[in-house]
Amino acid sequence: MRGAVVHRKLRFGPFELSIGKRGLRRDVAALPLGDRALDTLIYLAERPGEVIAKKRRLATAGLAIATSQTSRAATASKRRSGA
């Protein structure tokens, strides 16, 4: 079945994660998620019961880049202030 698209859905509580359509819903409402958050959620949801090392999880989400303490602090400050 080459080229076939699989539209797998995972349900947990009131949530439904559509892997093929790349979306998360709560009951009937679509929830806005950024690409990295959605990638991480899909990655973890596809591995139930598996312990995932932090470095492996970050690498999967495209976050395995070196950052300085200063840049992390600046990013955290921006997020807290809503900028």
C-alpha positions in Angstrom: 0.0 0.0 0.0 2.5 2.5 -1.1 1.6 6.2 -0.8 -1.4 5.5 1.5 -2.1 8.0 4.1 -3.1 6.6 7.5 -5.5 8.7 9.5 -5.0 7.2 13.0 -6.8 8.7 15.9 -5.9 8.2 19.5 -8.5 9.0 22.2 -7.7 9.7 25.8 -10.3 11.2 28.2 -12.2 14.0 26.4 -9.3 14.4 23.8 -8.9 13.0 20.3 -5.5 13.2 18.6 -5.7 12.8 14.8 -2.2 11.9 13.7 -2.9 12.0 9.9 -4.7 15.3 10.1 -2.3 16.6 12.7 -4.9 18.0 15.1 -6.1 17.8 18.7 -9.7 18.1 19.7 -11.4 18.3 23.1 -14.9 17.0 22.7 -15.8 18.8 19.5 -13.6 21.8 19.8 -10.3 22.0 17.9 -7.4 23.0 20.2 -4.7 25.2 18.8 -1.2 23.7 19.1 2.1 24.7 17.6 4.0 22.3 15.4 6.6 21.4 18.0 4.0 20.7 20.7 1.9 18.6 18.3 5.0 16.7 17.1 6.0 16.0 20.7 2.4 14.9 21.6 2.2 12.5 18.6 5.7 11.1 19.4 4.7 10.4 23.0 1.2 9.1 22.2 2.6 6.6 19.7 4.8 5.1 22.5 2.5 4.3 25.4 4.2 3.0 28.4 7.7 3.7 27.0 10.1 5.8 29.0 11.6 8.4 26.7 14.9 10.1 27.6 14.8 13.9 27.6 17.5 14.2 24.9 15.7 11.8 22.6 12.4 13.7 23.1 14.0 17.1 22.5 15.9 15.8 19.4 12.6 14.5 18.0 10.9 17.9 18.5 13.8 19.6 16.8 15.0 21.2 20.0 18.4 19.5 20.3 20.2 22.8 19.7 22.6 24.3 22.1 21.3 27.4 23.9 23.0 29.7 26.4 21.6 30.4 29.8 21.1 34.0 28.7 19.0 33.1 25.6 16.8 30.7 27.7 16.3 33.4 30.3 15.3 35.9 27.7 12.9 33.5 26.1 11.3 32.7 29.4 11.0 36.4 30.2 9.2 37.1 26.9 6.8 34.2 27.5 5.9 35.4 31.0 5.3 38.9 29.8 3.1 37.8 26.9 5.4 39.3 24.3 
